[in-house]
Amino acid sequence: MATERKASVTWQGDLMRGQGTVESVTSGVLGPLEVDWANRAEDAQGKTSPEELIAAAHAACFAMALSNVLAKEGHAPERLETSSTVTFVPGTGITKSALTVKGSVPGLDEDGFRQAAEEAKENCPVSGALKGNVELELDARLA
C-alpha cells in the first residue's frame, strides 16, 4: 500500500530577500519552520533549509534500512547513531549526501557491518531518490 506525506510552505518575496515558512507536515510534528536564502546559502542562523530537511530524511531512512538489513542477517542492532551531511552549492544545487553511522551490533565484525551499511545505502528509498544526481558517501564503523 502506498503512503503519501505532505508539507506546506508559504513564501513571500524574491529569492534573495524573501522568506518562507514550512507551515505544516502531515504528522504535525514540524512547523512552523522559517527558511530564507541567506540561511540556506550561508549560515543557518536558527532557520532551516531544504537541504537540512533532506539530510534528516536521508539519515532516518538509512538507519531504518540498515536496521532491517542487519536484522535479516541475524544481527539486530542495539543502537545506530546516524547522520547525513548534505552539501548545497549555490548556482549548482545539491551535490552530495555523506552518511555517517556508528553501530553497536552484537556478534558482527567491522567488515560485516560495513557490507550491511553499503547495502542499506544503496537500497534505502531516499538514497534511491538521490542516486544519479547526488554523490553518496558512507562512513560506517562499529562503536
N, C-alpha and C positions, 0 to 999 in steps of 0.2 A: 504494500500500500504506500503510495506517495504521500509525502507531507509537504506543506508549504509554510514558509516563515515570512513575515513581513516586517519591514522597518519603514517608518515615515519620517521625512526630513522636510523642513521649511528653510528656504534660502532667500536672503534679501540682499540686493545689490550686485555689483560686478564681482568677478573672481578675486581681484587683488584687494579690494577694500570691503567687500561684502562679508556677511556672516550667516551662519546657519545653525540649526539645531536639529539633532536627531531627537524627534519628538517622542517616539514610542517604538517598541518592538512587540511582536506577537505575545511573548511571555509576560511582558510588563516589567521585566527586571531592569531594563535600561531606559534612560531618558528622564528628563531632558539632558542631552549632552551637547555642548557647544562645539562648533567647528568653524575654522576660518583658514584662509590661505597662509597667513604668517605662521600659524601654529602647525600647519601641515608641512610647509617647506622649510621651516627654520626650527625654532624651539617650541616644544609643547608646553605652553605656559598655562597649565590647568585645563586645556581643551583637548579633545580627541581628534582623530583623523581617520579617514577611510582605511589607511594602512594599519593603524593600531587595531582597528576592528578586525581586519583580515588576519593580523598576527594572532589575535585572541582565538579566532575561528580555527586557524591552522594548528595552533598548539593544542587546543581541545580535541579537534578531530584526530590528530596524530596520536595523542595519548590514548584515546578510545580505541583506535585501530591497533596500536601496539599492545594494549592490554588483551585484546582479542587474539592477536597472533600468538602471544606468549601463553595464554590460557589453552589455546588449541594444541600447543606443543607440550602441555602438561606442566607449565611453569607460570602459573598465575602470579602476577607481580604483587608484592606487598605495598610498593609505592613507586610512582613515576613522577619525577619533577621535570616538567616540560615547558620550554619557552620557544617562541618564534620571534625572530627579528626580521621585519620586513623593511627592505630598502626602497625608498622613493627618491627618484632623481627628477627634479623639476625640468620640464621640457621633454623628458624621455618617458617617465612613468615608473611603475613598479618593476624593479629589476631582479630582486632576489628575496627569497624567504629562507632564512637559516634556522633550522630546528636544532635545539639542544635538549638532550634528555639524559637524566641521571636516574638509574633504576635500582631498586632493591628487589632482586628476584632470586629466591632460594633455589639452589640446585642448578644454576645456569652460569656458564663461564662467559668471559668478556666477548669472545668470538660469537658465541651463540646469541648473546644479547645484541651485538651489532647486526648480525644477519636478520634477526627478528625486526629490529628497528628499520633496516633498509626496506624490508618487505612492507612494513607499515607505511613508511614514507611514500613508497611507490603506489600504494593502494588506498590510502585514505581519500575520501571524496574531495576534500579541499585541495590536496596535492594534485588530484586529477584535474580540478578546475584551473590550477595554476600551470600545470605541466605544459611545456612547449612555448610558454610565454614568459616564464619567470625562472631564473636559476634556482634550483632547490638544493640546499646544503643540509648535511646532517652531522652532528657530533653526538655520539651515543656512548655512554660509559656506565659501568656499574658503580654503585655507591660504595 
